[in-house]
């Protein structure tokens, strides 16, 4: 029983550590190594989820051990106290996480995304490597990827050739590096754990890091000046 309680304390402390410290220490970092940042975010939150599951199982196990002790005629008060302790510990941890969320949530507001109805306003233009380029009938500068399609607004096609190539290379990087799946997984984590500020921070940081990762991919073939100037047109 004591070993289970100590293990439960360790698991609970790990969940607290990750959910509180990850947004504070990971956010805004890894600009030069965005892929490393993505891995660390997913590994840390994944370990917190596993630790939460483990702690819940141990807390449930305490009920079973309580029943066995009562059957053996052990000390009633001690047995009941030992069985309640894990649940009190988890409840206390939940309060701490809730308080931390109140402090951290304003740091990570989920931005609304502009997602036009691609099928209705897109027109196929050409091919770029293994992707298909589509022209969007929307105003302003817009460049997004979906599956193996690169969707660009009319204004993007009017950019100088080198800048257009930089944008295409950047967007193709999203496809090549499977960023759509990475972001989908991050949003899935947020939907499962919306009460964790860390999950909200994960979505915020994944959106930022995949852009840096795509930039890094593009800069293997294009000049940083062309990419920077091209991206300056986008809001």
RAPETA-V702536 format. One record per helix or strand. SS is the DSSP state (helix for helix, strand for strand). FROM is the first residue (numbers start at 1). LEN is the number of residues. Records with the same first field share a line. If there is no record, write none. Layout:
SS: FROM-LEN, FROM-LEN
This chain:
helix: 2-25, 34-39, 76-32, 118-4, 154-4, 161-16, 179-14, 197-22, 224-8
strand: 122-7, 131-6, 143-4, 149-5
